[in-house]
Amino acid sequence: MLAIGVTILTTVQLNFIPVWNTQEELDHIQKMFDDFKELRSVIDNTVQSGTISSSPIIMGFKYSSSS
């Protein structure tokens, strides 16, 4: 009985959860891409102007509670 439960849980985790979270993961990738574009711009401006600047990069990701 335990083996059947583990098999079902594993199947759901491997096959269904990634499909349910596709849009959230795509949104996160786009946000990271935008953050890295901003970082590149800040680095270029820092090199040209000689002033120190910073740009945050959000690397973490939290799934919504509805998933």
All heavy atoms as TSV, in Angstrom:
chain	resi	resn	atom	element	x	y	z
A	1	MET	N	N	0.819	-1.191	0.000
A	1	MET	CA	C	0.000	0.000	0.000
A	1	MET	C	C	0.875	1.271	0.000
A	1	MET	O	O	0.561	2.229	-0.678
A	1	MET	CB	C	-0.929	-0.051	1.214
A	1	MET	CG	C	-1.980	0.998	1.195
A	1	MET	SD	S	-3.045	0.778	-0.212
A	1	MET	CE	C	-4.591	1.077	0.486
A	2	LEU	N	N	1.935	1.226	0.796
A	2	LEU	CA	C	2.853	2.366	0.850
A	2	LEU	C	C	3.516	2.587	-0.510
A	2	LEU	O	O	3.661	3.724	-0.962
A	2	LEU	CB	C	3.914	2.144	1.927
A	2	LEU	CG	C	4.954	3.252	2.072
A	2	LEU	CD1	C	4.285	4.567	2.457
A	2	LEU	CD2	C	6.012	2.859	3.080
A	3	ALA	N	N	3.880	1.510	-1.165
A	3	ALA	CA	C	4.520	1.614	-2.479
A	3	ALA	C	C	3.583	2.254	-3.504
A	3	ALA	O	O	4.022	3.058	-4.342
A	3	ALA	CB	C	4.962	0.239	-2.956
A	4	ILE	N	N	2.315	1.925	-3.439
A	4	ILE	CA	C	1.341	2.513	-4.361
A	4	ILE	C	C	1.215	4.010	-4.100
A	4	ILE	O	O	1.193	4.821	-5.029
A	4	ILE	CB	C	-0.027	1.815	-4.234
A	4	ILE	CG1	C	0.081	0.372	-4.731
A	4	ILE	CG2	C	-1.094	2.567	-5.020
A	4	ILE	CD1	C	-1.141	-0.467	-4.462
A	5	GLY	N	N	1.151	4.402	-2.831
A	5	GLY	CA	C	1.062	5.823	-2.476
A	5	GLY	C	C	2.280	6.601	-2.937
A	5	GLY	O	O	2.167	7.697	-3.483
A	6	VAL	N	N	3.463	6.037	-2.726
A	6	VAL	CA	C	4.705	6.698	-3.153
A	6	VAL	C	C	4.742	6.806	-4.671
A	6	VAL	O	O	5.148	7.824	-5.227
A	6	VAL	CB	C	5.935	5.941	-2.602
A	6	VAL	CG1	C	7.215	6.441	-3.235
A	6	VAL	CG2	C	5.997	6.062	-1.087
A	7	THR	N	N	4.321	5.775	-5.363
A	7	THR	CA	C	4.302	5.796	-6.834
A	7	THR	C	C	3.364	6.878	-7.353
A	7	THR	O	O	3.704	7.623	-8.280
A	7	THR	CB	C	3.876	4.416	-7.381
A	7	THR	OG1	O	4.784	3.424	-6.899
A	7	THR	CG2	C	3.858	4.412	-8.900
A	8	ILE	N	N	2.185	6.997	-6.768
A	8	ILE	CA	C	1.228	8.025	-7.197
A	8	ILE	C	C	1.785	9.416	-6.930
A	8	ILE	O	O	1.732	10.289	-7.798
A	8	ILE	CB	C	-0.140	7.823	-6.508
A	8	ILE	CG1	C	-0.809	6.553	-7.039
A	8	ILE	CG2	C	-1.040	9.035	-6.711
A	8	ILE	CD1	C	-2.051	6.140	-6.276
A	9	LEU	N	N	2.325	9.629	-5.732
A	9	LEU	CA	C	2.895	10.931	-5.387
A	9	LEU	C	C	4.047	11.299	-6.327
A	9	LEU	O	O	4.132	12.435	-6.807
A	9	LEU	CB	C	3.379	10.927	-3.936
A	9	LEU	CG	C	3.976	12.224	-3.427
A	9	LEU	CD1	C	2.928	13.337	-3.462
A	9	LEU	CD2	C	4.519	12.047	-2.030
A	10	THR	N	N	4.912	10.352	-6.610
A	10	THR	CA	C	6.040	10.590	-7.512
A	10	THR	C	C	5.551	10.918	-8.916
A	10	THR	O	O	6.067	11.829	-9.567
A	10	THR	CB	C	6.960	9.360	-7.547
A	10	THR	OG1	O	7.414	9.081	-6.220
A	10	THR	CG2	C	8.145	9.582	-8.457
A	11	THR	N	N	4.557	10.206	-9.389
A	11	THR	CA	C	4.013	10.451	-10.727
A	11	THR	C	C	3.432	11.863	-10.820
A	11	THR	O	O	3.673	12.576	-11.807
A	11	THR	CB	C	2.928	9.416	-11.063
A	11	THR	OG1	O	3.514	8.114	-11.002
A	11	THR	CG2	C	2.356	9.646	-12.441
A	12	VAL	N	N	2.697	12.283	-9.811
A	12	VAL	CA	C	2.123	13.630	-9.813
A	12	VAL	C	C	3.232	14.669	-9.788
A	12	VAL	O	O	3.208	15.641	-10.559
A	12	VAL	CB	C	1.156	13.817	-8.618
A	12	VAL	CG1	C	0.765	15.272	-8.456
A	12	VAL	CG2	C	-0.085	12.958	-8.818
A	13	GLN	N	N	4.241	14.478	-8.928
A	13	GLN	CA	C	5.338	15.442	-8.817
A	13	GLN	C	C	6.114	15.560	-10.130
A	13	GLN	O	O	6.530	16.643	-10.520
A	13	GLN	CB	C	6.316	15.045	-7.701
A	13	GLN	CG	C	5.814	15.341	-6.332
A	13	GLN	CD	C	5.917	16.821	-5.983
A	13	GLN	OE1	O	5.859	17.695	-6.818
A	13	GLN	NE2	N	6.048	17.082	-4.702
A	14	LEU	N	N	6.343	14.475	-10.809
A	14	LEU	CA	C	7.154	14.490	-12.026
A	14	LEU	C	C	6.383	14.905	-13.274
A	14	LEU	O	O	6.962	15.494	-14.193
A	14	LEU	CB	C	7.776	13.121	-12.262
A	14	LEU	CG	C	8.845	12.697	-11.263
A	14	LEU	CD1	C	9.296	11.266	-11.546
A	14	LEU	CD2	C	10.030	13.636	-11.315
A	15	ASN	N	N	5.087	14.610	-13.328
A	15	ASN	CA	C	4.346	14.833	-14.563
A	15	ASN	C	C	3.369	15.996	-14.536
A	15	ASN	O	O	3.175	16.659	-15.559
A	15	ASN	CB	C	3.587	13.561	-14.945
A	15	ASN	CG	C	4.531	12.426	-15.274
A	15	ASN	OD1	O	5.466	12.604	-16.028
A	15	ASN	ND2	N	4.308	11.273	-14.674
A	16	PHE	N	N	2.728	16.256	-13.408
A	16	PHE	CA	C	1.665	17.252	-13.384
A	16	PHE	C	C	2.087	18.595	-12.797
A	16	PHE	O	O	1.696	19.639	-13.315
A	16	PHE	CB	C	0.446	16.716	-12.634
A	16	PHE	CG	C	-0.157	15.513	-13.292
A	16	PHE	CD1	C	-0.065	14.267	-12.700
A	16	PHE	CD2	C	-0.778	15.628	-14.513
A	16	PHE	CE1	C	-0.613	13.153	-13.321
A	16	PHE	CE2	C	-1.328	14.532	-15.139
A	16	PHE	CZ	C	-1.243	13.276	-14.541
A	17	ILE	N	N	2.864	18.606	-11.745
A	17	ILE	CA	C	3.263	19.856	-11.093
A	17	ILE	C	C	4.007	20.784	-12.059
A	17	ILE	O	O	3.687	21.973	-12.130
A	17	ILE	CB	C	4.095	19.584	-9.819
A	17	ILE	CG1	C	3.302	18.769	-8.805
A	17	ILE	CG2	C	4.611	20.880	-9.219
A	17	ILE	CD1	C	2.089	19.469	-8.227
A	18	PRO	N	N	4.986	20.298	-12.835
A	18	PRO	CA	C	5.652	21.217	-13.777
A	18	PRO	C	C	4.689	21.849	-14.790
A	18	PRO	O	O	4.838	23.009	-15.143
A	18	PRO	CB	C	6.680	20.332	-14.484
A	18	PRO	CG	C	6.960	19.242	-13.506
A	18	PRO	CD	C	5.637	18.995	-12.806
A	19	VAL	N	N	3.696	21.106	-15.237
A	19	VAL	CA	C	2.719	21.635	-16.196
A	19	VAL	C	C	1.866	22.707	-15.521
A	19	VAL	O	O	1.583	23.750	-16.096
A	19	VAL	CB	C	1.836	20.492	-16.751
A	19	VAL	CG1	C	0.707	21.056	-17.596
A	19	VAL	CG2	C	2.678	19.524	-17.557
A	20	TRP	N	N	1.475	22.483	-14.271
A	20	TRP	CA	C	0.636	23.438	-13.551
A	20	TRP	C	C	1.374	24.741	-13.286
A	20	TRP	O	O	0.755	25.790	-13.173
A	20	TRP	CB	C	0.173	22.847	-12.227
A	20	TRP	CG	C	-0.740	21.653	-12.353
A	20	TRP	CD1	C	-1.529	21.341	-13.415
A	20	TRP	CD2	C	-0.946	20.631	-11.385
A	20	TRP	NE1	N	-2.212	20.180	-13.171
A	20	TRP	CE2	C	-1.878	19.720	-11.926
A	20	TRP	CE3	C	-0.431	20.382	-10.123
A	20	TRP	CZ2	C	-2.303	18.593	-11.242
A	20	TRP	CZ3	C	-0.860	19.260	-9.442
A	20	TRP	CH2	C	-1.789	18.381	-10.002
A	21	ASN	N	N	2.697	24.695	-13.172
A	21	ASN	CA	C	3.485	25.881	-12.808
A	21	ASN	C	C	4.216	26.513	-13.992
A	21	ASN	O	O	5.062	27.380	-13.788
A	21	ASN	CB	C	4.494	25.519	-11.724
A	21	ASN	CG	C	3.830	25.192	-10.422
A	21	ASN	OD1	O	2.831	25.801	-10.061
A	21	ASN	ND2	N	4.360	24.224	-9.718
A	22	THR	N	N	3.900	26.126	-15.188
A	22	THR	CA	C	4.618	26.621	-16.360
A	22	THR	C	C	4.589	28.145	-16.456
A	22	THR	O	O	5.631	28.771	-16.644
A	22	THR	CB	C	4.037	26.005	-17.646
A	22	THR	OG1	O	4.166	24.590	-17.573
A	22	THR	CG2	C	4.747	26.516	-18.867
A	23	GLN	N	N	3.439	28.758	-16.319
A	23	GLN	CA	C	3.334	30.213	-16.470
A	23	GLN	C	C	4.114	30.949	-15.377
A	23	GLN	O	O	4.777	31.934	-15.648
A	23	GLN	CB	C	1.872	30.662	-16.473
A	23	GLN	CG	C	1.706	32.133	-16.804
A	23	GLN	CD	C	2.282	32.490	-18.178
A	23	GLN	OE1	O	2.016	31.815	-19.157
A	23	GLN	NE2	N	3.072	33.535	-18.237
A	24	GLU	N	N	4.047	30.448	-14.157
A	24	GLU	CA	C	4.793	31.084	-13.069
A	24	GLU	C	C	6.294	31.023	-13.328
A	24	GLU	O	O	7.021	31.987	-13.080
A	24	GLU	CB	C	4.471	30.412	-11.731
A	24	GLU	CG	C	3.079	30.711	-11.237
A	24	GLU	CD	C	2.801	30.070	-9.897
A	24	GLU	OE1	O	3.762	29.714	-9.188
A	24	GLU	OE2	O	1.622	29.938	-9.559
A	25	GLU	N	N	6.773	29.889	-13.817
A	25	GLU	CA	C	8.191	29.751	-14.094
A	25	GLU	C	C	8.613	30.635	-15.272
A	25	GLU	O	O	9.696	31.230	-15.247
A	25	GLU	CB	C	8.534	28.290	-14.335
A	25	GLU	CG	C	8.407	27.471	-13.061
A	25	GLU	CD	C	8.730	26.004	-13.246
A	25	GLU	OE1	O	9.201	25.617	-14.327
A	25	GLU	OE2	O	8.514	25.246	-12.285
A	26	LEU	N	N	7.770	30.749	-16.284
A	26	LEU	CA	C	8.084	31.634	-17.405
A	26	LEU	C	C	8.134	33.096	-16.961
A	26	LEU	O	O	9.013	33.852	-17.383
A	26	LEU	CB	C	7.053	31.465	-18.524
A	26	LEU	CG	C	7.131	30.155	-19.302
A	26	LEU	CD1	C	5.963	30.051	-20.275
A	26	LEU	CD2	C	8.445	30.014	-20.030
A	27	ASP	N	N	7.210	33.495	-16.093
A	27	ASP	CA	C	7.224	34.857	-15.554
A	27	ASP	C	C	8.507	35.122	-14.765
A	27	ASP	O	O	9.107	36.193	-14.866
A	27	ASP	CB	C	6.012	35.107	-14.660
A	27	ASP	CG	C	4.697	35.110	-15.425
A	27	ASP	OD1	O	4.724	35.243	-16.679
A	27	ASP	OD2	O	3.640	34.965	-14.772
A	28	HIS	N	N	8.925	34.133	-13.989
A	28	HIS	CA	C	10.148	34.283	-13.199
A	28	HIS	C	C	11.384	34.409	-14.101
A	28	HIS	O	O	12.248	35.247	-13.869
A	28	HIS	CB	C	10.312	33.097	-12.257
A	28	HIS	CG	C	11.583	33.102	-11.480
A	28	HIS	ND1	N	11.867	34.070	-10.547
A	28	HIS	CD2	C	12.653	32.288	-11.509
A	28	HIS	CE1	C	13.059	33.832	-10.031
A	28	HIS	NE2	N	13.553	32.758	-10.608
A	29	ILE	N	N	11.445	33.601	-15.142
A	29	ILE	CA	C	12.569	33.669	-16.080
A	29	ILE	C	C	12.603	35.036	-16.757
A	29	ILE	O	O	13.667	35.637	-16.925
A	29	ILE	CB	C	12.482	32.525	-17.112
A	29	ILE	CG1	C	12.784	31.197	-16.427
A	29	ILE	CG2	C	13.448	32.764	-18.275
A	29	ILE	CD1	C	12.504	29.991	-17.291
A	30	GLN	N	N	11.449	35.563	-17.148
A	30	GLN	CA	C	11.398	36.884	-17.784
A	30	GLN	C	C	11.874	37.967	-16.820
A	30	GLN	O	O	12.610	38.869	-17.202
A	30	GLN	CB	C	9.988	37.191	-18.275
A	30	GLN	CG	C	9.879	38.511	-19.008
A	30	GLN	CD	C	10.734	38.547	-20.254
A	30	GLN	OE1	O	10.721	37.618	-21.054
A	30	GLN	NE2	N	11.493	39.614	-20.427
A	31	LYS	N	N	11.467	37.869	-15.556
A	31	LYS	CA	C	11.888	38.849	-14.553
A	31	LYS	C	C	13.400	38.797	-14.353
A	31	LYS	O	O	14.060	39.827	-14.264
A	31	LYS	CB	C	11.162	38.607	-13.230
A	31	LYS	CG	C	11.455	39.638	-12.182
A	31	LYS	CD	C	10.500	39.496	-11.021
A	31	LYS	CE	C	10.775	40.439	-9.898
A	31	LYS	NZ	N	10.958	41.819	-10.242
A	32	MET	N	N	13.954	37.585	-14.295
A	32	MET	CA	C	15.405	37.459	-14.153
A	32	MET	C	C	16.120	38.021	-15.376
A	32	MET	O	O	17.154	38.688	-15.248
A	32	MET	CB	C	15.802	36.000	-13.930
A	32	MET	CG	C	15.522	35.514	-12.530
A	32	MET	SD	S	16.124	33.853	-12.227
A	32	MET	CE	C	17.828	34.006	-12.645
A	33	PHE	N	N	15.595	37.759	-16.551
A	33	PHE	CA	C	16.186	38.284	-17.779
A	33	PHE	C	C	16.208	39.815	-17.745
A	33	PHE	O	O	17.220	40.446	-18.060
A	33	PHE	CB	C	15.394	37.782	-18.989
A	33	PHE	CG	C	15.941	38.240	-20.301
A	33	PHE	CD1	C	17.099	37.699	-20.823
A	33	PHE	CD2	C	15.290	39.229	-21.024
A	33	PHE	CE1	C	17.607	38.130	-22.040
A	33	PHE	CE2	C	15.777	39.669	-22.231
A	33	PHE	CZ	C	16.944	39.110	-22.749
A	34	ASP	N	N	15.097	40.415	-17.319
A	34	ASP	CA	C	15.028	41.874	-17.204
A	34	ASP	C	C	16.017	42.401	-16.166
A	34	ASP	O	O	16.657	43.434	-16.371
A	34	ASP	CB	C	13.611	42.322	-16.848
A	34	ASP	CG	C	12.613	42.060	-17.962
A	34	ASP	OD1	O	13.036	41.855	-19.127
A	34	ASP	OD2	O	11.398	42.040	-17.670
A	35	ASP	N	N	16.155	41.669	-15.044
A	35	ASP	CA	C	17.115	42.072	-14.004
A	35	ASP	C	C	18.540	42.056	-14.540
A	35	ASP	O	O	19.334	42.956	-14.254
A	35	ASP	CB	C	17.018	41.156	-12.785
A	35	ASP	CG	C	15.791	41.408	-11.934
A	35	ASP	OD1	O	15.114	42.445	-12.148
A	35	ASP	OD2	O	15.503	40.574	-11.054
A	36	PHE	N	N	18.888	41.037	-15.318
A	36	PHE	CA	C	20.237	40.967	-15.869
A	36	PHE	C	C	20.476	42.035	-16.931
A	36	PHE	O	O	21.585	42.562	-17.051
A	36	PHE	CB	C	20.530	39.569	-16.423
A	36	PHE	CG	C	20.964	38.602	-15.360
A	36	PHE	CD1	C	20.101	37.638	-14.883
A	36	PHE	CD2	C	22.238	38.670	-14.826
A	36	PHE	CE1	C	20.488	36.757	-13.897
A	36	PHE	CE2	C	22.650	37.790	-13.834
A	36	PHE	CZ	C	21.772	36.828	-13.374
A	37	LYS	N	N	19.446	42.382	-17.700
A	37	LYS	CA	C	19.588	43.492	-18.650
A	37	LYS	C	C	19.859	44.789	-17.901
A	37	LYS	O	O	20.702	45.590	-18.306
A	37	LYS	CB	C	18.337	43.641	-19.517
A	37	LYS	CG	C	18.222	42.605	-20.586
A	37	LYS	CD	C	17.172	42.923	-21.638
A	37	LYS	CE	C	15.892	43.472	-21.126
A	37	LYS	NZ	N	14.837	43.589	-22.146
A	38	GLU	N	N	19.135	45.006	-16.802
A	38	GLU	CA	C	19.341	46.201	-15.978
A	38	GLU	C	C	20.735	46.198	-15.376
A	38	GLU	O	O	21.400	47.237	-15.341
A	38	GLU	CB	C	18.280	46.261	-14.877
A	38	GLU	CG	C	18.437	47.419	-13.927
A	38	GLU	CD	C	18.208	48.772	-14.584
A	38	GLU	OE1	O	17.519	48.841	-15.608
A	38	GLU	OE2	O	18.731	49.776	-14.055
A	39	LEU	N	N	21.202	45.037	-14.920
A	39	LEU	CA	C	22.552	44.936	-14.356
A	39	LEU	C	C	23.604	45.303	-15.399
A	39	LEU	O	O	24.552	46.036	-15.103
A	39	LEU	CB	C	22.806	43.529	-13.827
A	39	LEU	CG	C	24.206	43.268	-13.266
A	39	LEU	CD1	C	24.476	44.147	-12.060
A	39	LEU	CD2	C	24.371	41.794	-12.924
A	40	ARG	N	N	23.438	44.819	-16.611
A	40	ARG	CA	C	24.391	45.149	-17.670
A	40	ARG	C	C	24.408	46.659	-17.927
A	40	ARG	O	O	25.461	47.261	-18.096
A	40	ARG	CB	C	24.036	44.413	-18.949
A	40	ARG	CG	C	25.006	44.711	-20.055
A	40	ARG	CD	C	24.713	43.949	-21.293
A	40	ARG	NE	N	25.684	44.314	-22.320
A	40	ARG	CZ	C	25.769	43.735	-23.466
A	40	ARG	NH1	N	24.972	42.738	-23.772
A	40	ARG	NH2	N	26.663	44.131	-24.335
A	41	SER	N	N	23.232	47.263	-17.946
A	41	SER	CA	C	23.142	48.705	-18.147
A	41	SER	C	C	23.835	49.459	-17.014
A	41	SER	O	O	24.557	50.428	-17.257
A	41	SER	CB	C	21.669	49.110	-18.239
A	41	SER	OG	O	21.537	50.492	-18.309
A	42	VAL	N	N	23.630	49.011	-15.778
A	42	VAL	CA	C	24.262	49.658	-14.629
A	42	VAL	C	C	25.786	49.515	-14.707
A	42	VAL	O	O	26.519	50.462	-14.432
A	42	VAL	CB	C	23.713	49.074	-13.303
A	42	VAL	CG1	C	24.561	49.485	-12.115
A	42	VAL	CG2	C	22.275	49.507	-13.093
A	43	ILE	N	N	26.257	48.342	-15.101
A	43	ILE	CA	C	27.704	48.138	-15.232
A	43	ILE	C	C	28.271	49.058	-16.305
A	43	ILE	O	O	29.311	49.704	-16.099
A	43	ILE	CB	C	28.023	46.662	-15.533
A	43	ILE	CG1	C	27.723	45.810	-14.306
A	43	ILE	CG2	C	29.479	46.491	-15.959
A	43	ILE	CD1	C	27.791	44.311	-14.546
A	44	ASP	N	N	27.609	49.142	-17.450
A	44	ASP	CA	C	28.075	50.029	-18.521
A	44	ASP	C	C	28.109	51.482	-18.059
A	44	ASP	O	O	29.085	52.198	-18.308
A	44	ASP	CB	C	27.180	49.907	-19.755
A	44	ASP	CG	C	27.363	48.583	-20.485
A	44	ASP	OD1	O	28.384	47.905	-20.255
A	44	ASP	OD2	O	26.461	48.229	-21.281
A	45	ASN	N	N	27.060	51.922	-17.368
A	45	ASN	CA	C	27.016	53.298	-16.875
A	45	ASN	C	C	28.096	53.548	-15.832
A	45	ASN	O	O	28.681	54.632	-15.784
A	45	ASN	CB	C	25.644	53.625	-16.284
A	45	ASN	CG	C	24.571	53.727	-17.340
A	45	ASN	OD1	O	24.846	53.956	-18.512
A	45	ASN	ND2	N	23.331	53.533	-16.932
A	46	THR	N	N	28.360	52.560	-14.988
A	46	THR	CA	C	29.399	52.697	-13.971
A	46	THR	C	C	30.772	52.836	-14.613
A	46	THR	O	O	31.581	53.673	-14.203
A	46	THR	CB	C	29.380	51.484	-13.017
A	46	THR	OG1	O	28.117	51.434	-12.371
A	46	THR	CG2	C	30.477	51.567	-11.976
A	47	VAL	N	N	31.034	52.042	-15.634
A	47	VAL	CA	C	32.324	52.116	-16.328
A	47	VAL	C	C	32.483	53.468	-17.007
A	47	VAL	O	O	33.548	54.090	-16.942
A	47	VAL	CB	C	32.456	50.954	-17.344
A	47	VAL	CG1	C	33.635	51.167	-18.260
A	47	VAL	CG2	C	32.563	49.628	-16.621
A	48	GLN	N	N	31.435	53.955	-17.646
A	48	GLN	CA	C	31.510	55.220	-18.370
A	48	GLN	C	C	31.610	56.419	-17.444
A	48	GLN	O	O	32.368	57.347	-17.702
A	48	GLN	CB	C	30.304	55.379	-19.292
A	48	GLN	CG	C	30.326	54.416	-20.455
A	48	GLN	CD	C	29.058	54.503	-21.293
A	48	GLN	OE1	O	28.153	55.265	-21.005
A	48	GLN	NE2	N	29.012	53.691	-22.350
A	49	SER	N	N	30.853	56.417	-16.360
A	49	SER	CA	C	30.807	57.591	-15.496
A	49	SER	C	C	31.786	57.514	-14.333
A	49	SER	O	O	32.133	58.550	-13.759
A	49	SER	CB	C	29.387	57.788	-14.944
A	49	SER	OG	O	29.053	56.739	-14.047
A	50	GLY	N	N	32.213	56.318	-13.981
A	50	GLY	CA	C	33.137	56.167	-12.867
A	50	GLY	C	C	32.472	56.247	-11.502
A	50	GLY	O	O	33.156	56.271	-10.488
A	51	THR	N	N	31.152	56.293	-11.460
A	51	THR	CA	C	30.451	56.333	-10.181
A	51	THR	C	C	29.983	54.928	-9.804
A	51	THR	O	O	29.761	54.084	-10.668
A	51	THR	CB	C	29.227	57.266	-10.231
A	51	THR	OG1	O	28.329	56.792	-11.244
A	51	THR	CG2	C	29.637	58.684	-10.540
A	52	ILE	N	N	29.813	54.719	-8.531
A	52	ILE	CA	C	29.384	53.416	-8.037
A	52	ILE	C	C	27.861	53.356	-8.016
A	52	ILE	O	O	27.204	54.276	-7.582
A	52	ILE	CB	C	29.940	53.166	-6.623
A	52	ILE	CG1	C	31.459	53.133	-6.670
A	52	ILE	CG2	C	29.404	51.873	-6.051
A	52	ILE	CD1	C	32.106	53.046	-5.313
A	53	SER	N	N	27.326	52.240	-8.513
A	53	SER	CA	C	25.884	52.020	-8.532
A	53	SER	C	C	25.593	50.577	-8.171
A	53	SER	O	O	26.489	49.751	-8.155
A	53	SER	CB	C	25.330	52.185	-9.865
A	53	SER	OG	O	25.103	53.053	-10.563
A	54	SER	N	N	24.329	50.295	-7.960
A	54	SER	CA	C	23.934	48.908	-7.686
A	54	SER	C	C	22.627	48.603	-8.398
A	54	SER	O	O	21.883	49.502	-8.784
A	54	SER	CB	C	23.782	48.685	-6.187
A	54	SER	OG	O	22.716	49.451	-5.695
A	55	SER	N	N	22.403	47.323	-8.575
A	55	SER	CA	C	21.170	46.866	-9.209
A	55	SER	C	C	20.787	45.529	-8.589
A	55	SER	O	O	21.568	44.583	-8.647
A	55	SER	CB	C	21.384	46.698	-10.711
A	55	SER	OG	O	20.241	46.178	-11.326
A	56	PRO	N	N	19.609	45.436	-7.982
A	56	PRO	CA	C	19.225	44.164	-7.363
A	56	PRO	C	C	18.851	43.111	-8.405
A	56	PRO	O	O	18.327	43.440	-9.471
A	56	PRO	CB	C	18.006	44.530	-6.524
A	56	PRO	CG	C	17.431	45.716	-7.210
A	56	PRO	CD	C	18.598	46.459	-7.801
A	57	ILE	N	N	19.169	41.870	-8.094
A	57	ILE	CA	C	18.762	40.740	-8.927
A	57	ILE	C	C	17.994	39.787	-8.024
A	57	ILE	O	O	18.527	39.303	-7.036
A	57	ILE	CB	C	19.981	40.019	-9.538
A	57	ILE	CG1	C	20.730	40.953	-10.463
A	57	ILE	CG2	C	19.544	38.755	-10.278
A	57	ILE	CD1	C	21.968	40.369	-11.050
A	58	ILE	N	N	16.760	39.531	-8.376
A	58	ILE	CA	C	15.929	38.638	-7.576
A	58	ILE	C	C	16.065	37.232	-8.133
A	58	ILE	O	O	15.615	36.945	-9.243
A	58	ILE	CB	C	14.459	39.107	-7.591
A	58	ILE	CG1	C	14.379	40.497	-6.998
A	58	ILE	CG2	C	13.575	38.108	-6.854
A	58	ILE	CD1	C	13.028	41.150	-7.102
A	59	MET	N	N	16.735	36.380	-7.378
A	59	MET	CA	C	16.992	35.020	-7.840
A	59	MET	C	C	16.011	34.004	-7.265
A	59	MET	O	O	15.813	32.951	-7.823
A	59	MET	CB	C	18.416	34.602	-7.454
A	59	MET	CG	C	19.491	35.502	-8.021
A	59	MET	SD	S	19.683	35.364	-9.782
A	59	MET	CE	C	20.517	33.823	-9.888
A	60	GLY	N	N	15.398	34.335	-6.136
A	60	GLY	CA	C	14.506	33.385	-5.489
A	60	GLY	C	C	13.181	33.260	-6.212
A	60	GLY	O	O	12.797	34.105	-7.005
A	61	PHE	N	N	12.477	32.186	-5.913
A	61	PHE	CA	C	11.184	31.951	-6.545
A	61	PHE	C	C	10.288	31.244	-5.546
A	61	PHE	O	O	10.685	30.293	-4.894
A	61	PHE	CB	C	11.369	31.083	-7.787
A	61	PHE	CG	C	10.080	30.760	-8.499
A	61	PHE	CD1	C	9.401	31.742	-9.187
A	61	PHE	CD2	C	9.558	29.495	-8.450
A	61	PHE	CE1	C	8.230	31.456	-9.848
A	61	PHE	CE2	C	8.378	29.200	-9.103
A	61	PHE	CZ	C	7.722	30.177	-9.808
A	62	LYS	N	N	9.071	31.727	-5.405
A	62	LYS	CA	C	8.093	31.082	-4.536
A	62	LYS	C	C	6.867	30.747	-5.363
A	62	LYS	O	O	6.346	31.585	-6.086
A	62	LYS	CB	C	7.678	32.015	-3.393
A	62	LYS	CG	C	8.771	32.231	-2.394
A	62	LYS	CD	C	8.266	33.043	-1.228
A	62	LYS	CE	C	9.373	33.251	-0.230
A	62	LYS	NZ	N	8.939	34.006	0.929
A	63	TYR	N	N	6.431	29.511	-5.252
A	63	TYR	CA	C	5.217	29.107	-5.938
A	63	TYR	C	C	4.017	29.691	-5.228
A	63	TYR	O	O	4.013	29.853	-4.017
A	63	TYR	CB	C	5.099	27.576	-5.965
A	63	TYR	CG	C	6.128	26.926	-6.854
A	63	TYR	CD1	C	7.255	26.324	-6.340
A	63	TYR	CD2	C	5.947	26.926	-8.232
A	63	TYR	CE1	C	8.191	25.730	-7.158
A	63	TYR	CE2	C	6.885	26.346	-9.064
A	63	TYR	CZ	C	8.000	25.740	-8.515
A	63	TYR	OH	O	8.924	25.170	-9.331
A	64	SER	N	N	2.996	30.004	-5.976
A	64	SER	CA	C	1.776	30.532	-5.350
A	64	SER	C	C	1.105	29.422	-4.551
A	64	SER	O	O	1.309	28.242	-4.793
A	64	SER	CB	C	0.826	31.074	-6.420
A	64	SER	OG	O	0.359	30.019	-7.224
A	65	SER	N	N	0.300	29.822	-3.600
A	65	SER	CA	C	-0.341	28.839	-2.730
A	65	SER	C	C	-1.416	28.018	-3.451
A	65	SER	O	O	-1.838	26.986	-2.981
A	65	SER	CB	C	-0.955	29.529	-1.529
A	65	SER	OG	O	-1.904	30.487	-1.960
A	66	SER	N	N	-1.850	28.480	-4.626
A	66	SER	CA	C	-2.883	27.738	-5.360
A	66	SER	C	C	-2.306	26.557	-6.112
A	66	SER	O	O	-3.046	25.732	-6.619
A	66	SER	CB	C	-3.585	28.677	-6.350
A	66	SER	OG	O	-2.677	29.152	-7.310
A	67	SER	N	N	-0.976	26.457	-6.187
A	67	SER	CA	C	-0.356	25.345	-6.918
A	67	SER	C	C	-0.272	24.099	-6.078
A	67	SER	O	O	-0.145	24.101	-4.924
A	67	SER	CB	C	1.041	25.721	-7.362
A	67	SER	OG	O	0.974	26.790	-8.254
